[in-house]
Amino acid sequence: VVVVVVVVVVVVVVVVVVATVVVVVATVVVVV
């Protein structure tokens, strides 16, 4: 159970980080 929770948390964090990077890159591209 604990392992599943840890995996889910890691996946969520990774998704958030990737989404943030995509938004930042998209913003830079639009601005430039």
Summary of the structure (lengths in Angstrom):
residues: 32
radius of gyration: 14.0
end to end distance: 46.6
largest distance: 46.6
contacts: 57
relative contact order: 0.11
helix: 94%
strand: 0%
